[in-house]
Amino acid sequence: MCRAALESEGNKTKVEAVNDGIVFLMAIPYLIVAAIGFAIYKMYYKKSISKEENLPTDL
């Protein structure tokens, strides 16, 4: 349906707007997954630092 509407008219701004909308909709899930991955990484890194601080130093 979108393709038919875009092909029937010669309006280039409408085509660019649809393409920008598609890119925006594709980018959001990737940003969410990246944010979750970064949060998990920070939690893992924080745990490993706290484990190293608790090790005895007089071995």
N, C-alpha and C positions, 0 to 999 in steps of 0.2 A: 504494500500500500504506500509506504513512504517512497519507494523507488519510483512508482508510477506518478506520484505527485511531483517528485523532483524532476523526472524526465519530461513531463508534459509542459512544464514551464521553463523558460530560459532565465529564471532569476538566480543569478550566481550567489547572491548574499544568503538566500534561503538554503542553498546547498552547503555553503560554508558553515552556516549555523547548525545544520543537522550534523555535519561532520564534527564540529566542536562539541556538540552534545554527546555524541557517541564516545569521543575521547574522554570527556569528563566522566561519563558513566563507567568507562572501563578503568579509569585511574583510581576511583574511590576504593574498590575492593583491594587493590594492590597496596594502597596506603594503609588501610586497616590491618592487613596481614603483616606489613612491615612494622607497624607500631606494636602489634602483639609480639612479634618476634624480638623486637628490641627490648620490650619489657621483660620477656623471659630471659634474654641474655643478661640484662642488668641484674635480675634476681639471682641467676646462677653465678655471675661474677661476684656479687656481694657475698654470697654464701662461701665461695672459695676463699675470699679474702678473710672472712671471719674465722674460717677453719685454720688458716695459716697463722693467724694471730694467737690462737689458743694452743698452738703446739709448744711443748716445753723446749727451752733454748739450751739447757745444760746436758745435752746428750753426749 
